[in-house]
Amino acid sequence: MNFNLLLHSIENTHQHLQESAAKAVNRLLTIRNWLIGYYIVEYEQKGEDRAKYGEKLFDKLSEKLKKESFSPRNLRLYRQFYTTYEHIGPVIREHLPAKIWQTVSAKLQSTNNQSVGNWQSVIAKCENIFIDPQRLLDKLSFTHITLLLTISDPLQRAFYELETIKGNWSVRELKRQINSLYFERMGLSKNKEKLQQFIHEADIPIDPADFIKNMYAFEFLGLPQKALVIESDLEAALLGNLQDFLLEMGPGFCLEARQKRILIGDEHFFIDLVFYHRILKCHVLVELKVDAFSHVNAGQLNTYLNYYKAEVMEKDDNPPIGILMVTNKNETLVQYATAGMDQTLFVKQYQVKLPSKEALEQFIRQELRYAPAI
């Protein structure tokens, strides 16, 4: 064995086992969520005390389970997953330890186990179209599935399942194709094979890490939310120092979170720093962009502010304040987003209690002086 062969052997082994591990995590996560959905449906149909909880079932479950992956929204999602993909039960059974399977009722055991044939085939049954359940389990992450669950039409959903499997699409690519109306374009196209070929020529193979580097997998594995956020060394250092800088500006700033995750619609976003200012009685949201100012940055921060106004702000709170800090090599630009702060008294307080634009500019310049060139 020479050095190149050694290197090749190590790389191949790592890639193969990493892919196997990623698929195993994805498969178990999908199985868990399907089973949770099954348990909920069984309880709703046969639970002895089901009338006691009624519409509050998901809230009560979430309250007792005390895990973010068991939020009311996610529990409803798992239920929808089971009811939409009930037909994958026989495959789920094959992957379950006997101890868990014994808790599943005879109803599921009698689920039709008819073969669905080759994975590339689609079989019409009971007005639904099913793709080979084993392929769904092996090739689609649960994040893929959450996106597919937004499609109500079974034929359209099966189309995207099949195309995702054939193209080895990432979640981002699947979302892009749905938004670009690929299904509808296929229906209108006179040369469907040519359109399909054109779509798949641009495919970028999914990275095995994409199977587990998503919100549901991180929660399933009990990994910290911060692990989901990819920060450059420079950005991480700037954020850390900016956090300390604001906390040292005097009384009032209370750090609530760094890389605060919020859910808007079906998408997750991360706010760099979130403080609550106990004197101003408002949240202060800080976004740092290691880049020149862009209207996109302002729009993003404004979205976060509107979210906090609608979902987080209490009755006796003042509207949230946004601080957008952007950099470039020639100039430092700091902008406050203060939409909604129309109370004169509050604005005066705000001007006194928060660091000035000049102080923030000085902070950025000082940090960049000792940072690597960008």
VENRAVEN-V54707 format. One record per residue. N is the residue number from 1. D_FIRST is the distance of its C-alpha to the first C-alpha in Angstrom with 2 decimals. Layout:
n=(N N)
d_first=(D_FIRST D_FIRST)
This chain:
n=(1 2 3 4 5 6 7 8 9 10 11 12 13 14 15 16 17 18 19 20 21 22 23 24 25 26 27 28 29 30 31 32 33 34 35 36 37 38 39 40 41 42 43 44 45 46 47 48 49 50 51 52 53 54 55 56 57 58 59 60 61 62 63 64 65 66 67 68 69 70 71 72 73 74 75 76 77 78 79 80 81 82 83 84 85 86 87 88 89 90 91 92 93 94 95 96 97 98 99 100 101 102 103 104 105 106 107 108 109 110 111 112 113 114 115 116 117 118 119 120 121 122 123 124 125 126 127 128 129 130 131 132 133 134 135 136 137 138 139 140 141 142 143 144 145 146 147 148 149 150 151 152 153 154 155 156 157 158 159 160 161 162 163 164 165 166 167 168 169 170 171 172 173 174 175 176 177 178 179 180 181 182 183 184 185 186 187 188 189 190 191 192 193 194 195 196 197 198 199 200 201 202 203 204 205 206 207 208 209 210 211 212 213 214 215 216 217 218 219 220 221 222 223 224 225 226 227 228 229 230 231 232 233 234 235 236 237 238 239 240 241 242 243 244 245 246 247 248 249 250 251 252 253 254 255 256 257 258 259 260 261 262 263 264 265 266 267 268 269 270 271 272 273 274 275 276 277 278 279 280 281 282 283 284 285 286 287 288 289 290 291 292 293 294 295 296 297 298 299 300 301 302 303 304 305 306 307 308 309 310 311 312 313 314 315 316 317 318 319 320 321 322 323 324 325 326 327 328 329 330 331 332 333 334 335 336 337 338 339 340 341 342 343 344 345 346 347 348 349 350 351 352 353 354 355 356 357 358 359 360 361 362 363 364 365 366 367 368 369 370 371 372 373 374)
d_first=(0.00 3.82 6.87 8.23 6.04 6.66 10.11 10.68 10.09 12.42 14.88 15.20 15.78 18.25 20.07 20.49 21.78 23.88 25.50 26.18 27.71 29.83 31.13 31.94 33.95 35.74 36.56 37.99 39.96 41.45 42.33 43.95 46.08 47.14 48.22 50.15 51.94 52.69 54.12 56.32 57.68 58.38 60.21 62.20 63.32 63.84 63.77 66.83 67.44 66.07 69.51 69.46 66.65 67.09 65.86 64.83 62.16 59.23 60.66 61.26 57.80 56.20 58.45 57.47 53.72 53.46 50.14 49.77 47.86 51.06 53.45 56.35 54.82 51.48 53.24 55.25 52.09 50.53 53.77 53.70 50.08 51.12 54.26 52.50 49.44 51.12 49.75 46.17 47.46 46.04 42.49 43.06 44.16 40.91 38.98 41.52 41.40 44.33 46.02 46.35 47.20 50.11 51.79 51.85 55.09 55.75 56.58 52.96 51.90 54.28 52.82 52.47 49.05 49.46 46.29 45.99 43.92 41.26 40.32 41.42 44.90 47.69 50.33 53.83 55.25 58.23 58.36 54.84 51.64 48.54 44.87 42.55 42.54 38.95 37.81 40.09 38.61 34.98 35.38 38.17 38.22 41.52 42.25 42.09 44.53 46.93 47.19 47.77 50.48 52.54 53.04 55.98 55.98 53.78 53.18 52.11 49.86 48.19 47.70 45.80 43.77 42.70 42.04 40.02 37.79 37.44 36.81 34.66 37.18 37.12 40.36 41.42 41.03 42.95 45.69 45.87 46.29 48.98 50.82 50.67 52.35 49.67 51.29 54.69 53.43 51.77 55.12 56.97 54.51 55.59 52.03 50.04 46.89 46.83 47.36 44.57 42.20 43.27 42.72 39.22 38.06 38.14 36.22 33.64 31.20 31.86 29.43 28.59 29.99 33.30 33.80 34.26 35.35 38.94 42.11 42.29 38.73 39.14 42.42 40.99 38.23 40.76 39.03 41.29 42.78 41.64 38.01 39.10 40.29 37.92 39.41 38.35 38.28 41.45 43.27 42.42 43.71 46.83 47.62 47.26 49.58 51.96 52.30 53.29 55.55 57.55 57.90 59.33 61.88 64.43 65.59 65.01 61.32 59.58 55.91 55.34 51.79 48.95 47.28 50.06 49.19 52.05 52.40 54.46 54.91 51.55 49.51 48.31 48.76 48.12 50.72 49.33 52.00 54.99 57.81 61.20 63.98 66.53 69.31 68.95 68.20 65.54 61.81 60.10 57.04 54.80 52.34 50.23 48.74 46.63 48.12 51.48 54.24 54.27 56.82 53.98 53.50 57.23 57.32 54.48 56.25 59.53 57.98 56.89 60.42 62.04 59.81 60.86 64.49 64.37 62.11 61.98 65.15 67.80 71.51 72.30 69.29 69.59 67.38 63.81 62.98 59.96 58.44 56.13 54.29 52.52 51.25 50.59 50.18 53.85 55.79 55.68 57.46 58.51 60.48 62.24 62.58 65.87 66.99 69.62 70.74 74.34 76.02 77.40 77.35 73.75 72.71 74.44 72.70 69.40 69.98 70.76 68.20 65.06 63.43 64.81 63.02 63.13 61.47 58.63 58.23 58.12 55.43 53.18 53.75 53.01 49.78 48.54 49.42 46.68 44.20 41.46 42.78 43.03)
